[in-house]
Amino acid sequence: MTDLEYADRAEQLLRAVEQCADRINDATDADIDSQRSGGLITLVFANGSQIVINQQKPLHEIWMAARSGGYHYRFDGAAWQDTKGAGEFFAALSANASAQSGLSLNFQA
């Protein structure tokens, strides 16, 4: 993947996270505060817990930090997959956001 391809894919992912947070806020009582600064998004939940998602440009990765740990994702041509084989980014984000918020939340590309 070229730097330009990575930048496009990473931007699509970050935009999708922001749009999902907005959609979830409109449809539920989750009250997710989505804060973006460049290539970094912080999702803050009503209980004060956070999930941080950021670009790692030199590595062509997306990193996610949640209560359950830190995760690294690379685009495999179809989806952002965990570099240690733990699954797809949006599935992991949904699981972590659900655990941290206490609600069933669904983030998707």
Phi, psi and omega in degrees: 000134177280166177300320180293317178298317177300313182302317180295313181295317180295319178296320177300317180296312182297319177298319179297320178298314179299315181295321178295318178300317178298315180297316179297318179297323179290329187260345185223182175261023186296324180053058178273125175266112181260116181243126181241137174222101182061239182268024182229134174237133173246122175260119181249126183265165184303331180275003178091349179288159185226154166234129180247130180237127179214156178281142170240082188303314182299331182264354185057044180234164169244132178249142177231131175244126180224175178304326184283348179142189179250142185225145178240136183232141173235146178282127183258012183103340180232324184205165175276113184250144177298137183290347179251015175080018184270011173112189188272147185305306187293328175294317179293319178298316179299315181296315180292318179296320178296315180296318184283331182268338185081009178238158176277106184245142182236109173260141180210159181292000000 
